[in-house]
Amino acid sequence: MIKYKSSSEEIKDIIEKLRDPLNDLMNYSDYEYFNEEIIELSQVLDKLIAKYMINVHN
């Protein structure tokens, strides 16, 4: 079990783990619209990761 120094670290870790399944979906998807939705989700995850990285270091 991983011990976190703060809840922000834990949230950041969870968000980062969501990226792998999204990347896998990009490889298997045949629909352009679906790919665009995945890209948008990835961008949201990137913003959340950045937010929690800042919070972890403060």
N, C-alpha and C positions, 0 to 999 in steps of 0.2 A: 504494500500500500504506500502510495506517495503522500508525503506530508508537505503541506503548503504553508508558507509563511503568512499568506493572507488569502482572503476570499478572491481578490483580484487575480492572484496567480492561478488559483483553481479555475476560475472562469476563463482566463486566457488559455489554459491548457485544454479545456473542454472545447472551446471555439476552434482551436488549432486542429483538434481531432476531427472536427466536422469537415475540414477541407479535403481529406483523403477520399471520403465517399463521393464528394462533389466532383473531384477530379476523375474518379472512376466512371461516374455517370457521363462525363464528357466523352470518354472513349467509347461508350456503348450506345450513345444516343444517335439516332438517324434523323432527328427532326431539328431543323435550324432554329425554330422558335424555342424549342426546349433548351437548346444550347445557350441561347441568349438569356433565358431565365437562370440557368446555372451560372453563367458569367455574372449576372447581377447579384446572385446570392454570394458568389465568391467575393465580389467587391464589398458587400455588406460585411462579410466575415473579416476581410482585410481591415476595414475601418474599426470593427470591434476589437480585433487583435491589437491594433495600434493604440486604441483607447486604453485597453487594459495593460499594455506594456508600459504606457506612461504612468498609469496608476500604481503599478507594481514598483516602479523606480522612485516614486515620490514618498 
